[in-house]
Amino acid sequence: MAVTRTPGSGLRTLTETRESLVDRVEEHIDVLLETLLSTEVFTRDDREEVLCAGGPRGRVRKVLDILDCKGEEAAGTFLLAVSQLSDIRAKVSVQSIVPIHIGEYSKVIQKHKAVLRRRSESMLSSNTRHGEKIPFSQRYVNLLVVKGHHSLELKKHEVLTFGQRRLAMQAKAVEQRLIKPAELFTNGTGSRPHKRVLVTGVAGIGKTVLVQKILCDFGGNVEHLEFDFIIHLTFRDLNLISKPVSFRDLVLRKNGHLAKCVDTILANESSLLIVLDGFDEFKHYRSSCDADVFVTKPDEEGEVAEVLSSLIQGELLPEASVLLTSRPMAVSYVPVGSIDCFAVITGFSCAEIGDFFQRYFQQEQLAQEMFEKVVANKLMLTLCYIPAFCHIVCSILKDSDGLSGGSPKTMTDIYTQYLVALLRTHSLGRAEVYGDKREDLTEEQRLREIVLKLGKLAYQKLMDHETLFYRRDMEAVQLLDCALSSTFLDKTSVQEPGFTEDVFSFTHLTVQEFFAALHCSMAGGFSPDVSKHISSLNQDNDDDAGHLDLFARFLSGLLSERNQKLLSRAVGFDPPVAQAQVYREGLLRKLQARCEDGGHILTHLHCLSEQQEFRPGALRVNLSDVSLSPMDYTVITHFLRETTGAITELDLTGTNVSAESLADLQPHLSRCKSLCLGWADIGDEEVLVLADAIRSRQSLREIWMEGNRISYRGLSALTALTPSPLQAVVAIWNEVSEEEAVPLNSVSSDGQCFTVAFTNDRVWEEWSTWVLQRCEGSSTEKLVSVLHKVCQSSRCRLDIPWTRSFYRKLLELIRTRIDKCGDDDDDVRKRLEKFASIVES
């Protein structure tokens, strides 16, 4: 860059071009400042005065102010230095810094690594009793890089869907690969193509552990050495900021040791990794990335949501690497078009669960006995894939002998026994433990009061979608001086300018949900909040995306007779017998009503399973359009086993049902007259399992399997079962042609059992209306998968009158979705346009 000036015009040039100079040299102010110091234009006092100014632009202005007082020669030296910068937009590198600065820069790197190492070399285990520190070398953090963004499909409680997705992801080895944390920003060639990486995982799976592992390895010069600096920010801390702030200021809030070099660090952005941990805990996560206001300079102030959105979307520090972690429930609010790489934390493998048990119990034989108990209990084994849950289960097995007379059968059983086990361990009968100096209270009364206070706090925050609370919240429920509360609460001290803020949270999200349910079931004998939640079970609230699913299940389980007795015996709660009966009757009434009209009932089934004490009757069971987990199938199996009435229809349309899941359901299909498996991605293997089930229990009359990948081989396995018991097998939009269906139907006496193409029948016209309604209510991603089957040209039968109307309306829907595609949805738009052309032709 050249700066044009005439002799003797240095000061005038600085005055006339002041604002443009600020824009042009702000990225190089540190280099220019060192030049002015080395040429003795500036003294060290001048340099310190400049460094005290806020941000690069402020420092440029301060330099110009000082030069204005130093005369023409000083101004000329500065302008000469500016003219010698080869490219004002080139990124500053360590090599561009003068030798004295190189040394200082290197010292700051080493100091920063030492700070990170000290902060992260060990971690506190969940619910550790004596501050036990666990080295990161003893923790498992397995990552699965996923092709595309699968987490957007998680609509229900993530913990309860995790097991199935984990197994499904591991099975698709062609599309993904296991990697180490150090490989997040690299590919197979060792280069670093990914700048924005999103790591997702359910609560307790180890996202924060992963972050701490990265910091620890970097601080110890073990991994991530391609970066000069790693800046770690948590959304919990960022929630405390209510005023406009710059990213530069955010860095210095917890990294004051970087003050002298922070601008050089941020200018050298290609060697910078920024870790943003816990996006789902950010109080603005629903709107943070919708802002149309961007911050583009590190020292430019904006609302904290604007600064972070600019960083995630690459408007701020575009060459820096950014690692964002989040629970799946918040990922739909992340601008996924800006993400280069998606990763999912998979948690423990079965072998790693066994290893964890060995470390926890420290006696090989005892650990093996406990592990075998877990393997025999499908529920506990599913939970143990999640590290935080694995610790909870181990605590129960270690401390809950004789509490309930047997292994826990439900989620509520596990958490109730966990609560009692911890209370037994920590209850020392000392007033200081309970934070209560009253001598007239017994130990049991103190315990009950503390549990109720924790429950009230958990409930209030859960209803407000909050997981964090502060000193004022603790004071409001009189828990601030209660040492026992630390058994269930984590505390983080956040340094603010001039003071320290204590931030609290439950040790795990599900612990908060459990205590919230405990509040509803126990406070004052019975809380009026229960009636509200019984009513809410009859309504689907997609906006919450399953926010209260597990809470509702805990509430149901806590109102069961077995857990009421346990809590009464251990903590002295008075069982609300009459009110619990009202709840059970209401649950049955809602379940029956939904079964009669075909409404969705999965949450109701889970609540029913938590009760484990009464047997419903049902007519229609609708579980469509839900990604079912192993726990879901366990609940469905329990329901089918306990149901006394005939089931006219079991609808698993649009689920991820597998051959193994169907095999588990096989003994309980005897009362199902109609089975709906449309768009469930089933193939011949699943049909063979169904054939065995129908052959052994000949009660099924109809199977609807439209939109799958079933071939002639799969359907031929059902020919021996038609026309009795099977009277109708619908396999439209599968891998079977009309010609192949002829020999299938020739086996049947009436010749009409197998349907693989439309007919001019009113039933299909009504069916097409149902399909359109499903398409309209589907996400665009799911719509594309349906269209893949619907829009195959060989199956567009336009010679039948109703099909012309069907495809016309379908074309309108596709065009509407195309219009809604954003700039980041080019791939989806192209696929929709392809389908539109097929339908239109």
C-alpha positions in Angstrom: 0.0 0.0 0.0 1.3 3.4 -0.9 0.5 6.7 1.0 0.7 9.7 -1.3 2.1 12.9 0.3 4.1 15.9 -0.5 7.2 17.2 1.4 6.3 18.8 4.6 2.7 17.5 4.5 3.0 14.6 7.0 0.8 16.1 9.7 -1.7 17.4 7.2 -1.9 14.0 5.6 -2.6 12.4 9.0 -5.3 14.9 9.6 -7.0 14.6 6.2 -6.8 10.9 6.0 -7.4 10.1 9.7 -10.5 8.0 9.4 -9.3 6.1 6.3 -6.0 5.4 8.0 -7.9 3.9 11.0 -9.7 1.5 8.6 -6.5 0.7 6.6 -4.0 0.0 9.4 -6.1 -1.3 12.3 -5.0 -4.9 11.6 -1.3 -3.9 11.7 -1.3 -1.5 14.6 0.9 -3.8 16.8 3.5 -4.0 14.0 3.5 -0.2 13.4 3.7 0.4 17.1 6.8 -1.7 17.5 8.3 0.1 14.5 7.7 3.5 16.1 9.3 2.2 19.3 12.3 0.7 17.6 13.0 3.9 15.6 12.7 5.9 18.8 9.8 7.9 17.5 7.8 6.6 20.5 8.9 6.1 24.0 7.9 3.1 26.1 5.5 5.4 28.0 3.9 6.3 24.6 3.6 2.6 23.8 1.9 1.9 27.1 -0.5 4.8 26.6 -1.5 3.3 23.2 -1.9 -0.2 24.7 -4.3 1.1 27.2 -6.7 2.3 24.5 -9.6 -0.1 23.7 -9.3 -2.1 20.6 -7.1 -1.8 17.4 -9.1 1.1 16.1 -8.8 3.0 19.4 -5.1 2.3 19.4 -4.7 3.7 15.9 -6.5 6.9 16.9 -4.3 7.1 20.0 -1.1 6.8 17.8 -2.4 9.5 15.5 -3.0 11.8 18.5 0.5 11.3 19.9 2.0 11.8 16.4 0.2 15.1 16.1 2.2 16.4 19.1 5.6 15.0 17.8 6.0 17.0 14.6 6.6 16.4 10.9 9.5 14.0 11.2 7.5 11.6 13.4 4.6 11.8 11.1 6.8 11.1 8.1 8.4 8.0 9.8 4.9 6.7 10.5 3.7 7.2 6.9 6.8 5.6 5.5 6.2 2.5 7.7 2.6 2.4 6.5 3.7 2.6 2.8 6.1 -0.4 3.3 3.3 -2.7 4.3 3.0 -5.0 1.3 -0.7 -5.8 1.6 -2.8 -4.2 4.3 -5.3 -7.0 4.1 -2.7 -9.8 4.5 -3.0 -11.7 7.7 -0.4 -10.9 10.4 1.8 -13.8 11.1 4.4 -14.3 13.8 7.1 -13.9 11.2 5.8 -10.3 10.5 6.4 -9.3 14.1 9.8 -7.7 14.9 12.2 -9.9 16.9 11.4 -8.4 20.3 7.7 -9.1 19.6 8.4 -12.6 18.5 9.9 -13.4 21.9 7.1 -11.7 23.8 4.5 -13.6 21.6 6.1 -16.9 22.3 6.2 -16.2 26.1 2.5 -15.4 26.0 1.8 -18.7 24.2 3.6 -20.7 26.9 1.9 -18.7 29.7 -1.5 -19.3 28.1 -0.8 -23.0 27.8 0.2 -23.2 31.4 -3.0 -21.5 32.5 -5.1 -23.9 30.4 -3.2 -26.9 31.7 -3.8 -25.8 35.3 -7.5 -25.2 34.7 -8.1 -28.5 32.9 -5.6 -31.2 33.9 -8.2 -33.0 35.9 -12.0 -33.0 36.4 -14.5 -33.7 39.1 -16.5 -36.8 38.6 -20.3 -36.3 38.6 -21.5 -36.3 42.2 -18.1 -37.0 43.6 -18.3 -37.3 47.4 -14.9 -36.2 48.4 -13.7 -34.0 45.6 -12.1 -36.9 43.8 -10.1 -35.8 40.8 -10.0 -37.9 37.7 -7.2 -37.5 35.1 -8.4 -37.2 31.5 -6.3 -40.2 30.6 -9.0 -42.2 32.4 -11.9 -40.8 30.5 -13.4 -42.1 27.2 -14.3 -39.4 24.6 -15.3 -41.2 21.4 -16.4 -39.1 18.5 -18.3 -40.2 15.4 -18.1 -37.9 12.4 -21.4 -38.0 10.6 -22.1 -37.3 7.0 -24.7 -34.6 6.9 -26.6 -33.3 9.9 -28.6 -36.1 11.6 -29.3 -34.4 14.9 -32.1 -32.2 13.5 -34.4 -35.2 13.4 -34.3 -35.6 17.2 -37.7 -34.4 18.4 -38.3 -36.2 21.6 -36.2 -36.3 24.8 -32.6 -36.9 23.6 -31.6 -39.2 26.4 -34.4 -41.6 25.6 -33.6 -41.7 21.8 -29.9 -41.9 22.2 -29.4 -45.6 22.4 -31.0 -46.4 19.1 -29.3 -43.6 17.2 -25.9 -44.7 18.6 -26.3 -48.2 17.2 -27.7 -47.0 13.9 -24.8 -44.6 13.4 -22.2 -47.2 14.2 -23.7 -49.5 11.7 -23.2 -47.1 8.8 -19.5 -47.4 8.6 -19.3 -46.3 5.0 -20.7 -42.9 5.8 -18.8 -42.1 8.9 -15.7 -42.9 10.9 -14.6 -42.9 14.5 -12.0 -40.2 15.1 -10.0 -38.9 18.0 -10.6 -35.4 19.4 -7.3 -34.2 17.8 -8.7 -35.0 14.4 -11.7 -32.7 14.6 -10.1 -30.0 12.4 -8.1 -32.3 10.1 -8.9 -34.7 7.3 -7.0 -37.9 6.2 -4.2 -35.8 4.6 -3.4 -33.9 7.8 -4.6 -30.6 6.4 -7.2 -28.5 8.3 -10.2 -27.9 5.9 -12.8 -27.5 8.6 -13.2 -24.1 10.1 -16.6 -24.5 11.9 -17.2 -27.7 13.7 -20.4 -28.7 15.6 -20.2 -31.4 18.2 -23.5 -32.7 19.5 -24.4 -35.1 22.2 -27.2 -35.8 24.8 -27.0 -34.5 28.3 -24.3 -36.3 30.3 -22.6 -37.8 27.2 -19.3 -35.9 27.7 -19.4 -32.7 25.6 -17.7 -30.6 28.4 -15.3 -33.4 29.1 -14.3 -33.3 25.4 -13.7 -29.6 25.7 -11.6 -30.0 28.8 -9.6 -32.8 27.1 -8.8 -30.5 24.2 -7.7 -27.7 26.5 -5.6 -30.2 28.6 -3.9 -31.7 25.6 -3.1 -28.3 24.1 -1.8 -27.0 27.4 0.4 -30.0 27.7 1.8 -29.7 24.2 0.3 -33.1 23.3 -2.3 -32.3 20.6 -3.8 -29.4 18.6 -0.3 -27.9 18.1 -1.4 -26.4 14.8 -2.9 -23.6 16.8 -1.1 -20.9 18.7 -4.0 -20.1 21.0 -7.2 -21.8 22.1 -9.8 -19.4 23.6 -12.5 -21.2 25.7 -15.9 -19.5 26.3 -18.9 -21.1 28.0 -22.4 -20.1 27.3 -23.1 -20.3 31.0 -20.7 -17.4 31.6 -22.0 -15.6 28.6 -25.5 -15.6 30.0 -24.2 -13.1 32.7 -23.5 -10.4 30.1 -26.3 -7.9 29.7 -24.4 -5.0 28.1 -22.9 -4.6 24.6 -19.5 -6.1 24.4 -16.8 -6.8 21.9 -15.2 -10.2 21.2 -11.9 -8.7 22.3 -13.4 -8.0 25.7 -14.9 -11.5 25.9 -11.5 -13.0 25.5 -10.0 -10.8 28.2 -12.8 -11.5 30.8 -11.1 -14.7 31.8 -7.7 -14.3 30.1 -6.3 -11.1 31.5 -2.8 -12.5 30.9 -3.3 -12.0 27.2 -3.9 -8.2 27.5 -0.6 -7.1 25.9 -0.9 -9.4 22.9 -4.6 -9.9 22.5 -4.8 -7.8 19.3 -1.9 -9.7 17.7 -3.6 -13.0 18.7 -6.9 -12.0 17.1 -5.2 -10.6 14.0 -3.3 -14.0 13.5 -6.7 -15.6 13.3 -5.7 -18.7 11.2 -3.7 -19.9 14.2 -6.6 -19.4 16.6 -9.2 -22.0 17.9 -12.3 -20.6 19.6 -14.3 -23.1 21.7 -17.9 -22.3 22.5 -19.2 -24.8 25.0 -22.9 -25.4 25.8 -24.9 -23.6 23.1 -28.1 -25.2 24.5 -27.5 -23.5 27.8 -27.4 -20.0 26.2 -30.5 -18.1 27.3 -30.7 -16.5 23.8 -30.1 -19.7 21.8 -33.6 -19.6 20.1 -32.9 -16.2 18.6 -29.2 -15.7 18.7 -28.5 -16.7 15.1 -31.5 -15.0 13.6 -30.0 -11.6 14.0 -29.4 -9.7 10.8 -26.8 -7.4 12.5 -23.3 -8.7 12.3 -20.1 -7.7 14.1 -17.0 -7.9 11.8 -14.2 -6.5 13.9 -12.9 -8.0 17.2 -13.1 -4.7 19.0 -16.5 -3.8 17.6 -19.2 -3.9 20.3 -22.6 -5.5 19.9 -25.1 -7.6 21.9 -23.5 -10.8 23.0 -25.8 -12.8 20.8 -24.8 -10.7 17.8 -21.1 -11.2 18.5 -21.5 -15.0 18.9 -23.7 -15.3 15.8 -21.1 -13.3 13.8 -18.4 -15.7 15.0 -20.3 -18.9 14.3 -21.4 -17.7 10.8 -17.9 -16.6 9.8 -18.6 -12.9 9.6 -16.2 -12.3 12.5 -12.7 -13.8 12.4 -13.5 -15.9 9.3 -10.1 -17.6 9.2 -10.3 -18.7 12.9 -11.4 -22.2 13.7 -14.5 -22.5 15.9 -15.7 -25.5 17.9 -19.4 -25.3 19.0 -20.9 -27.9 21.4 -24.6 -28.4 22.0 -27.3 -30.8 23.0 -29.4 -31.9 20.0 -32.5 -30.1 21.2 -30.9 -26.7 20.4 -29.2 -27.6 17.2 -32.1 -26.6 15.0 -31.3 -23.0 16.0 -27.7 -23.3 14.8 -27.1 -22.0 11.2 -26.0 -25.4 9.9 -25.1 -23.9 6.5 -22.1 -22.3 8.2 -20.9 -25.6 9.7 -18.1 -27.5 7.9 -18.1 -30.7 10.0 -20.7 -32.4 12.2 -19.7 -34.8 15.0 -21.6 -36.8 17.5 -20.3 -38.0 20.8 -21.2 -41.6 21.1 -20.5 -42.3 24.7 -19.4 -45.6 26.1 -19.3 -48.9 24.2 -20.3 -52.0 26.1 -16.7 -52.9 26.8 -16.0 -49.4 28.1 -19.0 -49.7 30.4 -17.2 -52.8 31.8 -14.0 -50.8 32.2 -15.8 -48.0 34.0 -17.2 -50.6 36.5 -13.8 -51.9 37.1 -12.4 -48.5 37.9 -15.5 -47.6 40.0 -15.6 -50.7 42.2 -11.9 -51.3 42.2 -12.5 -55.0 42.9 -12.5 -57.2 39.8 -15.0 -59.8 41.1 -17.4 -57.3 42.6 -17.2 -55.1 39.5 -18.0 -58.1 37.3 -21.0 -59.1 39.4 -22.3 -55.5 39.2 -21.7 -55.3 35.5 -23.6 -58.6 34.9 -26.6 -57.2 36.8 -26.6 -54.2 34.5 -26.4 -56.4 31.4 -29.4 -58.3 32.6 -31.4 -55.1 32.9 -32.0 -53.6 29.5 -33.0 -50.2 30.9 -29.9 -49.8 33.0 -27.6 -51.0 30.2 -29.1 -48.5 27.8 -28.5 -45.7 30.3 -24.9 -46.8 30.9 -23.9 -45.8 27.4 -24.1 -42.2 28.8 -21.1 -41.7 31.1 -22.9 -39.5 33.6 -25.7 -42.1 33.9 -23.1 -44.9 34.2 -21.9 -43.2 37.4 -25.4 -42.9 38.7 -26.1 -46.6 38.1 -22.8 -47.5 39.8 -23.8 -45.4 42.8 -27.2 -47.2 43.1 -25.6 -50.6 42.9 -23.1 -49.7 45.5 -25.3 -48.0 48.1 -28.9 -49.2 47.6 -28.9 -52.7 48.9 -32.3 -53.5 50.4 -33.9 -50.3 49.4 -36.6 -51.7 47.1 -36.3 -55.4 47.2 -35.1 -55.8 43.6 -33.5 -54.2 40.6 -35.0 -51.0 39.3 -37.5 -51.5 36.5 -38.1 -48.0 35.4 -36.2 -44.7 35.1 -38.1 -43.4 38.1 -37.0 -46.4 40.1 -33.4 -45.7 39.2 -33.5 -42.0 40.3 -35.5 -42.6 43.4 -33.0 -45.2 44.6 -30.2 -42.8 43.6 -31.8 -40.0 45.7 -32.2 -42.3 48.7 -28.6 -43.7 48.4 -27.1 -40.2 48.3 -29.2 -39.0 51.2 -28.0 -42.0 53.2 -24.4 -41.4 52.4 -24.5 -37.6 53.1 -26.9 -37.5 56.1 -24.5 -37.0 59.0 -27.1 -35.6 61.4 -25.2 -32.3 61.8 -27.0 -29.0 61.6 -24.3 -27.5 59.4 -25.0 -30.1 56.8 -28.6 -29.1 56.5 -28.1 -25.4 56.9 -30.8 -25.4 59.6 -29.9 -24.5 63.3 -33.3 -25.4 64.7 -32.9 -28.2 67.3 -36.6 -29.1 67.2 -36.3 -30.7 63.8 -35.4 -34.3 63.4 -32.9 -35.5 60.8 -35.8 -36.9 58.7 -37.6 -33.6 58.8 -34.5 -31.7 57.8 -34.0 -34.1 54.9 -37.6 -33.7 53.7 -37.4 -29.9 53.8 -34.2 -29.8 51.8 -35.5 -32.1 49.2 -38.7 -30.1 48.9 -36.7 -26.9 48.5 -34.5 -28.4 45.8 -37.7 -29.6 44.1 -39.3 -26.2 44.1 -36.1 -24.6 42.6 -35.9 -27.4 40.0 -39.5 -27.0 39.0 -39.4 -23.2 38.7 -36.4 -23.3 36.5 -37.6 -26.2 34.3 -40.8 -24.4 33.5 -38.8 -21.4 32.4 -36.5 -23.5 30.3 -33.6 -22.6 32.5 -30.8 -24.9 33.9 -28.8 -22.1 35.6 -29.6 -20.1 38.7 -27.8 -17.7 40.9 -27.3 -16.7 44.5 -30.6 -14.8 44.7 -32.4 -18.0 43.6 -30.7 -20.0 46.3 -31.6 -17.4 48.9 -35.2 -17.4 47.8 -35.6 -21.1 48.7 -33.2 -20.9 51.7 -30.6 -23.3 50.3 -27.6 -20.9 50.3 -26.0 -22.2 53.5 -27.0 -25.8 53.1 -24.0 -28.0 52.6 -26.2 -31.0 51.7 -27.5 -29.2 48.6 -24.0 -29.5 47.1 -24.7 -33.2 46.7 -27.1 -32.4 43.9 -25.8 -29.0 42.8 -22.7 -27.8 41.0 -21.3 -24.4 41.6 -19.2 -22.3 39.3 -17.6 -19.0 40.2 -17.6 -16.5 37.4 -15.3 -13.5 37.6 -17.0 -10.3 36.8 -15.4 -6.8 36.7 -15.2 -5.9 40.3 -17.0 -8.9 41.8 -17.4 -12.7 41.6 -20.8 -14.3 40.6 -21.7 -17.8 41.7 -23.7 -19.8 39.2 -25.4 -23.0 40.2 -26.9 -26.0 38.3 -28.1 -29.5 39.1 -25.4 -32.1 38.5 -27.3 -33.3 35.5 -30.3 -32.1 33.5 -32.2 -35.3 34.4 -31.6 -34.8 38.1 -33.3 -31.4 37.7 -36.2 -33.0 35.9 -36.5 -35.6 38.7 -36.5 -33.1 41.5 -39.1 -31.0 39.6 -41.4 -34.0 39.4 -40.7 -34.7 43.0 -41.9 -31.2 43.8 -45.2 -31.7 42.0 -45.9 -35.0 43.6 -44.8 -34.2 47.2 -45.1 -30.5 48.0 -47.8 -30.0 50.6 -49.1 -33.5 50.2 -50.0 -32.9 46.5 -49.2 -29.9 44.3 -51.9 -28.2 42.2 -49.3 -28.2 39.4 -50.0 -32.0 38.9 -53.5 -31.2 37.5 -52.0 -28.9 35.0 -49.6 -31.5 33.8 -52.2 -34.2 33.6 -54.2 -31.9 31.3 -51.0 -31.1 29.2 -50.6 -34.8 28.5 -53.6 -34.5 26.2 -51.9 -31.9 24.0 -49.0 -32.1 21.7 -46.6 -29.2 22.0 -44.1 -29.4 19.2 -42.6 -26.1 20.3 -41.1 -27.7 23.4 -39.7 -30.6 21.3 -40.2 -33.0 24.2 -39.0 -30.5 26.8 -41.2 -32.1 29.6 -41.3 -35.7 28.4 -39.0 -37.1 31.0 -40.5 -34.8 33.7 -43.9 -36.3 32.9 -42.5 -39.8 33.2 -40.8 -39.1 36.5 -44.1 -37.6 37.8 -46.0 -40.8 36.9 -43.4 -43.0 38.4 -43.2 -41.0 41.6 -47.0 -41.4 42.0 -46.7 -45.2 41.8 -47.3 -47.1 45.0 -43.8 -48.7 45.2 -41.9 -45.4 45.0 -44.3 -43.7 47.3 -43.5 -46.4 49.9 -39.8 -46.1 49.4 -39.8 -42.3 49.8 -42.1 -42.6 52.8 -39.7 -45.0 54.5 -36.5 -43.2 53.6 -37.4 -39.5 53.7 -40.7 -39.5 55.6 -42.9 -38.3 52.8 -46.7 -38.8 53.3 -47.9 -40.7 50.3 -50.8 -38.8 48.6 -52.7 -42.0 48.0 -56.1 -40.5 46.9 -54.5 -37.9 44.7 -52.2 -40.5 43.1 -55.3 -42.6 42.2 -56.9 -39.6 40.6 -53.7 -39.2 38.5 -53.7 -42.8 37.4 -57.4 -42.7 36.5 -56.8 -39.5 34.5 -53.8 -41.1 32.7 -55.9 -44.1 31.7 -58.8 -42.0 30.6 -56.5 -39.9 28.3 -54.8 -43.0 27.0 -58.0 -44.7 26.2 -59.4 -41.6 24.4 -56.3 -41.3 22.3 -56.3 -45.0 21.5 -59.9 -44.7 20.3 -59.2 -41.8 17.9 -55.7 -42.9 16.9 -53.9 -40.1 18.5 -50.2 -40.2 19.4 -49.6 -42.0 22.7 -45.9 -42.6 23.1 -45.5 -40.2 26.1 -48.6 -41.7 27.6 -47.2 -45.2 27.2 -44.0 -44.2 29.0 -46.0 -42.7 31.8 -48.0 -45.9 32.0 -44.8 -48.0 32.0 -43.4 -46.0 34.9 -46.5 -46.9 37.0 -46.0 -50.7 36.4 -49.2 -51.3 38.4 -52.3 -51.4 36.2 -53.5 -52.9 33.0 -55.2 -50.8 30.3 -57.4 -51.7 27.4 -56.9 -50.1 24.0 -58.2 -50.1 20.5 -55.8 -48.2 18.2 -52.1 -47.6 19.0 -50.6 -44.7 17.0 -46.8 -44.4 17.3 -46.1 -43.0 13.8 -43.4 -40.5 12.8 -41.3 -41.0 15.9 -37.7 -42.2 16.0 -38.1 -45.0 18.5 -35.3 -45.9 20.9 -34.6 -49.2 22.6 -36.4 -47.8 25.7 -39.4 -46.9 23.6 -39.6 -50.5 22.3 -39.4 -51.8 25.8 -42.3 -49.6 26.8 -44.3 -50.7 23.7 -43.6 -54.3 24.5 -44.8 -53.8 28.1 -47.9 -52.1 26.9 -48.8 -54.9 24.4 -48.2 -57.5 27.1 -50.4 -55.8 29.7 -53.2 -54.7 27.4 -56.3 -56.8 27.9 -58.4 -55.5 24.9 -58.0 -56.3 21.2 -55.8 -53.9 19.2 -57.5 -53.1 15.9 -54.4 -51.2 14.6 -50.7 -50.8 15.5 -49.3 -47.8 13.5 -45.5 -47.7 13.2 -45.6 -45.6 10.0 -42.5 -43.5 9.6 -40.6 -45.1 12.5 -37.1 -46.6 12.4 -38.4 -50.1 13.2 -35.8 -52.8 12.6 -35.9 -56.6 12.2 -34.6 -56.9 15.7 -37.3 -54.6 17.1 -40.0 -56.6 15.2 -38.6 -59.8 16.6 -39.0 -58.3 20.1 -42.6 -57.4 19.4 -43.4 -60.7 17.7 -44.8 -62.5 20.8 -47.2 -59.6 21.4 -48.7 -59.1 17.9 -51.4 -61.7 18.4 -54.0 -59.1 19.2 -53.2 -56.7 16.3 -55.6 -57.0 13.4 -53.9 -54.3 11.3 -50.2 -53.4 11.2 -49.1 -50.1 9.5 -45.4 -50.0 8.6 -45.4 -47.4 5.8 -42.2 -45.4 5.2 -40.4 -47.2 8.0 -37.4 -48.1 5.8 -38.0 -51.8 6.1 -36.8 -54.4 3.7 -37.0 -58.1 3.0 -35.3 -59.0 6.3 -38.0 -57.3 8.4 -40.8 -58.9 6.3 -39.3 -62.4 6.9 -39.5 -61.7 10.7 -43.2 -60.6 10.2 -43.9 -63.8 8.3 -42.7 -65.8 11.3 -44.8 -63.8 13.7 -47.9 -64.1 11.6 -47.4 -67.8 11.1 -47.2 -68.4 14.9 -50.0 -66.0 15.9 -52.5 -66.1 13.0 -54.6 -63.0 13.9 -53.2 -60.3 11.7 -55.5 -59.4 8.9 -53.8 -56.4 7.1 -50.3 -55.1 6.6 -49.6 -51.7 5.1 -46.0 -51.3 4.0 -46.0 -48.6 1.4 -42.9 -46.5 0.6 -40.3 -49.0 1.8 -37.6 -51.1 0.0 -39.3 -54.5 -0.1 -38.6 -56.7 -3.1 -40.4 -59.7 -4.6 -38.4 -62.0 -2.3 -39.8 -60.4 0.8 -43.4 -60.4 -0.4 -43.3 -64.0 -1.5 -42.6 -65.0 2.1 -46.2 -63.9 2.8 -48.0 -65.8 0.1 -48.6 -68.9 2.2 -50.4 -66.6 4.7 -52.9 -65.3 2.2 -55.9 -65.1 2.1 -56.0 -66.4 5.6 -55.1 -65.0 8.0 -53.7 -62.1 5.8 -56.5 -60.6 3.7 -54.6 -57.5 2.5 -50.9 -56.8 1.9 -50.3 -53.2 0.7 -46.8 -52.7 -0.8 -47.2 -49.6 -3.0 -44.0 -47.7 -3.8 -41.7 -50.6 -3.0 -39.2 -52.5 -5.2 -41.9 -54.7 -6.7 -43.4 -54.2 -10.2 -47.0 -54.9 -11.2 -45.8 -57.8 -13.3 -44.1 -59.4 -10.3 -47.3 -59.0 -8.3 -49.3 -61.2 -10.7 -47.7 -64.5 -9.5 -48.1 -63.4 -5.9 -51.8 -62.8 -6.3 -52.3 -66.0 -8.3 -51.5 -68.0 -5.2 -54.5 -66.5 -3.4 -57.9 -67.8 -4.1 -59.5 -64.4 -4.5 -56.4 -63.0 -6.4 -56.6 -59.6 -4.7 -54.5 -59.9 -1.5 -51.3 -58.1 -2.7 -51.5 -54.5 -3.9 -48.4 -52.9 -5.4 -50.1 -50.3 -7.6 -53.1 -48.0 -7.4 -56.5 -49.0 -8.7 -59.6 -46.9 -9.5 -61.0 -47.4 -6.1 -62.4 -44.8 -3.7 -60.3 -46.2 -0.8 -57.1 -45.0 -2.6 -58.5 -41.6 -3.1 -59.1 -41.3 0.6 -55.7 -42.8 1.3 -54.0 -40.2 -1.0 -55.6 -37.4 1.0 -54.0 -38.9 4.1 -50.6 -39.1 2.4 -50.8 -35.4 1.4 -51.7 -34.4 5.0 -48.6 -36.3 6.1 -46.4 -34.6 3.5 -47.7 -31.2 4.5 -46.9 -31.8 8.2 -43.4 -33.3 7.5 -40.1 -31.5 7.6 -38.5 -30.8 4.3 -35.9 -33.4 5.0 -38.6 -36.0 5.6 -40.6 -34.8 2.6 -37.6 -35.5 0.4 -37.4 -39.1 1.6 -41.1 -39.6 0.9 -40.9 -38.0 -2.6 -38.0 -40.3 -3.5 -40.6 -43.1 -3.4 -43.7 -41.2 -4.6 -42.1 -39.5 -7.6 -40.6 -42.5 -9.4 -41.9 -42.0 -12.9 -42.8 -45.7 -13.3 -45.4 -45.4 -10.6 -47.1 -42.2 -11.6 -50.4 -43.7 -12.8 -52.1 -40.7 -14.3 -54.7 -42.8 -16.2 -56.7 -43.1 -12.9 -58.7 -39.9 -12.3 -57.9 -39.3 -8.6 -54.2 -39.7 -9.2 -54.1 -36.5 -11.4 -55.5 -34.5 -8.5 -53.1 -36.1 -6.1 -50.0 -35.3 -8.1 -51.2 -31.8 -8.9 -51.6 -31.0 -5.2 -48.2 -32.7 -4.5 -46.6 -30.5 -7.1 -48.1 -27.4 -5.4 -46.6 -28.6 -2.1 -43.2 -29.1 -3.6 -43.1 -25.7 -5.2 -44.1 -24.1 -1.8 -41.2 -25.9 -0.1 -38.8 -24.7 -2.9 -39.8 -21.1 -2.3 -39.1 -21.5 1.4 -35.5 -22.8 0.8 -32.8 -20.4 2.0 -29.4 -19.7 0.5 -27.9 -22.5 2.5 -30.3 -25.1 1.1 -29.1 -25.4 -2.4 -28.8 -29.2 -2.3 -32.4 -29.6 -0.9 -33.7 -27.1 -3.5 -32.1 -29.1 -6.4 -33.6 -32.3 -5.2 -37.1 -30.8 -4.8 -36.8 -29.2 -8.3 -35.9 -32.7 -9.7 -39.0 -34.2 -8.0 -41.1 -31.3 -9.3 -40.0 -31.9 -12.9 -40.8 -35.6 -12.5 -44.3 -34.9 -11.2 -44.9 -32.2 -13.8 -44.0 -34.4 -16.7 
